[in-house]
Amino acid sequence: MLVLKHPHGHFDTSGEIAYNTAKRYIPDSEMPSRSVSFRHFILGMLTQQPMSGYDIKRLLQGFGWLVGDASYGSLYPALHGLHQDGLVTVEVQPGLDKPPRKVYSITEEGKAVLAAWVSEPQAANPSLKAFLMRLNLAGNQSEASLLSDLRQRREQVAEHHNALQEEAGALDDQVDLGYRLTLNYAVTLAAAELAWLDHTLDGFSQR
C-alpha cells in the first residue's frame, strides 16, 4: 500500500488521509449509517403513496450517491418488521404475466409513530446521511422542527468549514498532492452546503 507523509509529521496511508480529512466534515461518532432510522424513513415515503418494495428501492436509488444504496436484504426485513408492528398494511396485487406484488400502506398508528419521531430534536452532530434522510421527511415536520434541524446543521457545517479552512491555510509546498486535493474538496463541499443552508433559511424568513 502506498504510504504518504502527513503534513503534521507522521506517516499515513492514502486511504487514511482521505478518511481523516472526511472526519473533519462528518464527525467520527456519526460516520456509520447505524445512526439513521431506516424504519422511519420508509414510513415517511409511504405517507406520499402506497408502494411496493421495488418502488421504495427505486426511490432510494435516486439518492444513492448521497445516502448509500439500500439492499433488498435490509429493505424487506424493515418492511416485515413495520408490518408486524402494525405500522403498515400489505396488499397482494396480482400481476398480468408477472408475479404478484406486495404493496405497503402506512396505517394511522404508523403515521402517529412517524409524527412523534420527526417532532423529536435531531441528534447532536448528525452525519450528512442522517441529516439528508431526515430532510426528506420535511413534509411530515412542523416548520419549527424543520427550522431547528436546518439551523443546527448550519452551525455544525460552519464549525467544520472554519476548521478545514484553517488546516488548508497551514499547508506548505511539501504536502502530498492527494491530501491537498482531498482537503480542498472538503472545504468546497462545506462551503456549498453553507450557501444552500443560508439560501433555504432566508427563504423561510421571507415567507
C-alpha positions in Angstrom: 0.0 0.0 0.0 1.3 3.5 -0.8 2.4 5.4 2.2 2.4 9.2 2.2 3.8 11.7 4.6 1.1 13.5 6.6 1.5 17.3 6.8 1.8 17.2 10.6 4.8 14.9 10.5 3.6 11.3 11.0 3.1 8.7 8.2 -0.3 7.8 6.9 -1.7 5.7 4.1 -3.5 7.4 1.2 -6.8 5.8 2.3 -6.4 7.1 5.9 -5.6 10.6 4.6 -9.0 10.8 2.8 -10.8 9.2 5.8 -9.2 11.5 8.4 -10.0 14.6 6.3 -13.6 13.5 5.8 -13.9 13.1 9.6 -13.3 16.9 9.9 -16.6 17.4 7.9 -18.6 14.4 9.2 -17.9 13.7 13.0 -16.3 10.4 13.7 -19.1 9.3 16.1 -21.7 9.7 13.4 -20.0 8.3 10.3 -21.6 4.8 10.5 -25.1 4.6 8.9 -26.5 2.9 12.0 -27.5 6.3 13.4 -30.1 6.6 10.6 -33.7 5.4 11.4 -34.4 3.4 8.2 -37.8 2.4 9.5 -39.0 6.0 9.9 -37.5 6.9 6.6 -39.7 4.1 5.0 -42.8 5.3 6.9 -42.1 8.8 5.5 -42.0 7.6 1.9 -45.3 5.7 2.5 -47.0 8.9 3.5 -46.7 10.0 -0.1 -48.4 7.0 -1.5 -48.6 3.2 -1.1 -45.5 1.5 -2.6 -44.1 -1.9 -3.2 -40.6 -2.9 -2.0 -39.4 -2.3 -5.6 -40.9 1.2 -5.7 -39.1 2.1 -2.4 -35.9 0.6 -3.7 -36.1 2.7 -6.9 -36.7 5.9 -5.0 -33.7 5.2 -2.7 -31.5 4.6 -5.7 -32.2 8.2 -6.7 -30.5 9.3 -3.5 -27.9 6.6 -3.6 -24.9 8.8 -4.3 -25.8 10.8 -1.1 -27.2 8.3 1.4 -25.9 5.0 0.0 -27.8 2.2 -1.7 -30.2 0.1 0.4 -30.2 -3.6 -0.5 -33.2 -5.7 -0.6 -31.6 -7.6 2.3 -32.1 -4.6 4.6 -35.3 -3.2 3.0 -37.6 -6.2 3.2 -36.7 -7.1 6.8 -37.5 -3.5 7.7 -40.9 -3.7 5.9 -41.7 -7.0 7.6 -41.0 -5.5 11.0 -43.2 -2.5 10.3 -46.0 -4.8 9.2 -45.6 -7.0 12.4 -45.7 -3.8 14.5 -49.0 -2.7 12.8 -47.4 0.4 11.3 -48.1 -0.7 7.7 -50.5 -2.9 5.9 -49.8 -5.2 2.9 -52.0 -5.8 -0.1 -51.0 -8.5 -2.5 -51.9 -7.4 -6.1 -51.9 -9.9 -8.8 -49.9 -9.1 -12.0 -50.6 -9.8 -15.6 -47.9 -12.2 -16.7 -45.9 -11.1 -13.7 -45.5 -12.4 -10.1 -47.9 -10.8 -7.6 -46.6 -7.7 -5.9 -46.9 -6.7 -2.3 -48.0 -3.0 -1.9 -47.4 -1.4 1.5 -49.5 1.4 3.0 -48.9 3.3 6.2 -51.5 2.9 9.0 -52.8 5.6 11.3 -50.6 4.1 14.0 -47.7 4.3 11.6 -48.5 8.0 11.0 -48.6 8.7 14.7 -45.2 6.9 15.3 -43.7 8.9 12.4 -45.1 12.2 13.7 -43.7 11.6 17.2 -40.3 10.8 15.7 -39.9 13.8 13.5 -41.0 16.1 16.3 -38.1 14.9 18.5 -34.9 17.0 18.4 -32.3 15.9 16.0 -29.3 14.1 17.5 -26.3 16.3 18.1 -23.8 16.4 15.2 -25.7 14.1 12.8 -23.9 12.7 9.8 -24.7 14.1 6.4 -26.6 10.8 5.6 -28.7 11.1 8.7 -29.4 14.8 8.0 -30.5 14.1 4.4 -32.7 11.2 5.3 -34.5 13.3 7.9 -34.7 16.2 5.5 -36.5 14.0 3.0 -39.3 13.7 5.7 -39.7 17.5 6.0 -43.2 17.3 4.7 -44.1 15.4 7.9 -42.4 18.0 10.2 -43.7 21.2 11.7 -42.0 24.3 10.4 -40.4 25.0 13.8 -38.9 21.5 13.9 -37.6 21.8 10.4 -36.0 25.2 11.0 -34.4 23.8 14.2 -32.8 21.0 12.1 -31.6 23.4 9.5 -30.1 25.8 12.0 -28.4 23.0 13.8 -26.9 21.7 10.6 -25.7 25.2 9.6 -23.9 25.6 13.0 -22.3 22.2 12.6 -21.1 22.7 9.0 -19.9 26.3 9.7 -17.7 24.9 12.5 -16.2 22.2 10.3 -15.8 24.6 7.4 -13.8 27.0 9.6 -11.6 24.2 10.9 -10.9 22.9 7.3 -10.0 26.4 6.1 -7.5 26.8 9.0 -5.9 23.5 8.1 -5.8 24.3 4.4 -4.2 27.7 5.2 -1.5 26.0 7.2 -0.4 23.6 4.3 3.1 24.1 2.8 4.5 23.1 -0.5 5.8 19.8 0.8 2.3 18.4 1.4 1.2 15.5 -0.7 -1.0 16.3 -3.7 -3.6 13.7 -2.7 -4.0 15.2 0.7 -4.2 18.7 -0.7 -6.9 17.8 -3.2 -8.9 15.9 -0.6 -8.8 18.8 1.8 -9.7 21.3 -1.0 -12.7 19.1 -1.9 -13.9 19.0 1.7 -13.6 22.8 2.0 -15.5 23.3 -1.2 -18.2 20.8 -0.2 -18.7 22.5 3.2 -18.9 26.0 1.5 -21.5 24.8 -0.9 -23.7 23.3 1.8 -23.4 26.5 3.9 -24.6 28.5 0.8 -27.6 26.2 0.4 -28.5 26.3 4.1 -28.3 30.1 4.1 -30.4 30.4 1.0 -33.0 28.0 2.4 -33.2 29.7 5.8 -33.5 33.1 4.1 -36.4 31.7 2.1 -38.3 30.7 5.3 -37.6 34.1 6.9 -39.2 35.9 3.9 -42.4 33.9 4.0 
